[in-house]
Amino acid sequence: MDARSIILRPVVTEASTAAMDDKRYTFDVALSATKIQIKKAVEEIFNVKVVKVNVMNLKGKKKRQGRYVGYTKRRRKAIVTLSSDSDEIKLFNDNSDNN
């Protein structure tokens, strides 16, 4: 698998943003991706050193549209911890430089 097809998108929530201070980043990853593949993909894309990878499988939530009931897509979430000497991952653009 290609590194860009393993790491789908960053998860930006209040809790995951607070964890970025401790160099822990959360990503949605491909359902078939393993911890080793996730580690190599993050190191390749962001040019950092990964120490630990935690993975969670999340079931789809039950949703209704009128009388019809269905489920949202299931997903796989990875929390990646970087080494203390590696650089931070820039998920947001700093627009303060332009002012």
N, C-alpha and C positions, 0 to 999 in steps of 0.2 A: 504494500500500500504506500501511496505517496504521503508525505508528511502533511500536506495541506488537506488531504482527504481524511486524515485521522483527527486533526484538531479542527472542529467545525466552527466554534465561536466562543468568545469569552462569556462567562456568566457574570453579569453586573447586577449585584444586589447589595443591600446595605451590609449584610454580613460578609460577603466576599470582598467588598471594597475595604472593610475594616481589616480583613486578614492580609491584605496586600502590604500592610506595614511590617508584617512578620515574614515577608517574602513567600507568601502562600497565594497561589493564583488558581482560580477555578475556571475550567473549560468544559463545554459540551464536546464530547468525543464520539467517534463512530461506535456503533453497537458492537462491532466485532473486534475492536482494538484491545490489545493487551497492555499491561502496565509497561512492559519493555518497549513496545512500539510507541506508546504515549511519551515516555521519557526521551526516546531518540528523536521524536518529532518536535517536541518542545525545544530540545537542545539545538536541533538543526534550524528551526524557524527563527528563534529569538536569540541564538548564540549565547546561551547561559549554561550553567552547570546545575543539573537536577539531582537532589539528594533523595527525595522520597515521592512516591505517587500513591495516592489513595483513590479508589474507584468506587462509585456507587451506581447501581442500576435503579432507575426511578420508573415506577409503573405510571401508565397514563391515568389521568384523572377522569372521573365520570362527569360527563356534560350532557345537558338536555337542550334540545331546540324544539319547544312545544311538546308534543307527545313522543318525539323520537329521542332515544337515549343512545349515546355513544361514548367513546373514550378518546382522549387526546393521545398523541403519539407518545410511546415510551421513549426514554432517552437514557444516556449514560453520561455521568458527570465525573470528572477527574479533578482532584485537588492536588496541585503540584507544589512541592516545597523546594525552593532554591537554596544553594549553598550560601553561606554568609559572605563569601568573597566575590560572588557573581553579581553582575549588574542587575538593576531592576528592569522589568518588562514595561515598556511604555504602551499602555492600552488607550490612553487618552492623549489627544494633541494639546500641547500647551499653546494657547492663543495669547498668553500674557507677553510673549516675546514680540508680537506684532504691534503692541500698543506703545 
